[in-house]
Amino acid sequence: MQTTSSKPFSYETLPSAGVVAYFSMEIAINPAMPTYSGGLGVLAGDTMRSAADVGVPLVAFTLLHRKGYFQQHLDSKGVQSEDVQPWNPSDFCVEEPARVTVTVEDRIVTVRAWRYELVGRYGHVLPIYLLDTDLDGNSGWDRGLTDHLYGGDTNYRLQQEIVLGMGGARMANALGHRVNVYHMNEGHAALLTLALLESQLAGGPLGEATETDIEQVRQKCVFTTHTPVPAGHDRFSTEQTIRILGGDRTARLEKLGCFRDGMLNMTLLALRFSRYANGVTMQHAKVTRGMFPEFAIDSITNGVHAPTWISEPIQQLLDANFSSWRRDSLYLRNAIDLSEKDILAAHARAKRELLAEVAARTGLVLNPKVLTLGFARRVATYKRATLLFTDPERLAEIAAAAGGLQIIYAGKAHPQDEPGKALIQQVYEDAARFSNGVLRIVYLENYGWDLGALMTAGVDVWVNTPRRPYEASGTSGMKAAMNGVPSLSILDGWWIEGCIEGYTGWAIEDGANDAEEANSLYKKLETAVVPLYLEAPEKWARLMRNTLAFNGSYFNTNRMVKQYTRNAYYPVKLIERAKVEEEVFAD
Ligand SMILES: *Cc1c(COP(=O)(O)O)cnc(C)c1O
């Protein structure tokens, strides 16, 4: 038996060696499928899109989310109400005949899968399987387990995680995929490790699992954490775990050290059973090491899928100059040679498209010549959507000095997040109070894929004001950068790596409190952003192409997927092992 290969690394050799099974609670697959809520899902979708382009064989598992996340309505005061987003899976997917079961509380729940085929630029097809429990034979409650993304209480969530992790692992097997690597995108899928361990024991009691059994599972699993604060980790009480998952499993997981503060901690479970783990930026990996010092945590910085997030006008400009960017996002570096006039003209088109959408939705006609800031993301208090209004008089002075200032907001608050909902109302109130002839503020309803693309491409500056260290990565600023739009942001998450002061945007400096950071935000607007915007269009154009060249060429999922492939999925030693396995299977 050959144990080493002299062949150089090649993505083309990977398919015959099996697949990476990628598990994520949400995946933004297609703008018309409401299967995602925000950053985590967009990242998962962009990961799949880039893997399909690059030709890395992934198959993904997620839940069907028949009723979606939610459709956001905001009344005239900014009070949010929510509607379900029912959709028809058979418009997009094909039902697989395979069925698997999972045990939830004491019930056997049958799970099926719908297959969506994602086609990459060169015709590679990656299947995404959407797990569904809405089947005859399941109880009424169980039929609803795959209805709502992040809906219900923690009991509902744990039951969904059983379907995703354990159902997904079994489904991969039932569908005949030979899985080399199981990639858990966040802790929601961590229970897949339990399914693998049980499969390793071939029905034997969990209590008899040996170190070797556990190691066998570990060698197949990799884990990406996305949560920088302990409160953000998925956790379940012992009582819930015993009731929903069962006493034996609970005792076993407790013994394996997957409990912290008396609760099953999904991050800890995933870490215990993974041979490789990473955070989503360098800073986030460091923060994660602080929370879990007993584990080695690598970092692979997030990205976005360039062809998905670059606006049509900028795409045409790039194509006219170097179409190679479509093949490999590294070539975006050549944006440094774009003409100043051309990039301004392309951005002006993207800005007009955004302002047309604002007018169509709200009746408010904004001025395309006026400096326009964008702020859009899931509304959570740590993101401090109202930091810009800390000193309204100063903001009004900035607007006057700039010859006008326009701020476009969007974002959904989780239906159960009352402080987040209150924050939207606060932005509405501030917008109504402080908008005048020169300062205009608008909040757009129902932030999602399409609006996100329009906003990140069409504003002049992308603003992000999270409280450190809550932002693991952030990806909307990367979408902006792909469009040549600089960021003005707190130095947290990706921006620590992406900010080259005055070249790709500006840093809001760390302060001891919100007021100090607001002060820095104003100061940067007064001394850097506004003067540059007013000074000379060529200078702004240079800022735009620097942003696109430096940050577009790096903060993309094309680079990210290659890093996952080489550093996490198939480091050289494992490629050799996969080849050995291939020969064994061939015999
Ligand atoms: C990109 C994107 C996000 C994530 O943005 P962050 O900057 O990471 O908060 C959320 N929602 C939508 C619709 C997006 O397109």
The ligand as an SDF file (V2000), in Angstrom:
LIG
                    3D

 15 15  0  0  0  0  0  0  0  0999 V2000
  -23.9130   40.6920    4.7560 C   0  0  0  0  0  0  0  0  0  0  0  0
  -25.2230   40.6420    5.4280 C   0  0  0  0  0  0  0  0  0  0  0  0
  -25.2820   40.5510    6.8200 C   0  0  0  0  0  0  0  0  0  0  0  0
  -24.0540   40.5080    7.6930 C   0  0  0  0  0  0  0  0  0  0  0  0
  -23.5670   41.8080    7.9290 O   0  0  0  0  0  0  0  0  0  0  0  0
  -22.6100   42.0980    9.1760 P   0  0  0  0  0  0  0  0  0  0  0  0
  -21.8000   43.2500    8.7650 O   0  0  0  0  0  0  0  0  0  0  0  0
  -21.7700   40.8680    9.3670 O   0  0  0  0  0  0  0  0  0  0  0  0
  -23.4730   42.3660   10.3380 O   0  0  0  0  0  0  0  0  0  0  0  0
  -26.5170   40.4980    7.4240 C   0  0  0  0  0  0  0  0  0  0  0  0
  -27.6470   40.5430    6.6920 N   0  0  0  0  0  0  0  0  0  0  0  0
  -27.6290   40.6430    5.3550 C   0  0  0  0  0  0  0  0  0  0  0  0
  -28.9030   40.6960    4.6080 C   0  0  0  0  0  0  0  0  0  0  0  0
  -26.4180   40.6980    4.6720 C   0  0  0  0  0  0  0  0  0  0  0  0
  -26.4030   40.7730    3.3370 O   0  0  0  0  0  0  0  0  0  0  0  0
  1  2  1  0
  2  3  1  0
  2 14  2  0
  3  4  1  0
  3 10  2  0
  4  5  1  0
  5  6  1  0
  6  7  2  0
  6  8  1  0
  6  9  1  0
 10 11  1  0
 11 12  2  0
 12 13  1  0
 12 14  1  0
 14 15  1  0
M  END
$$$$
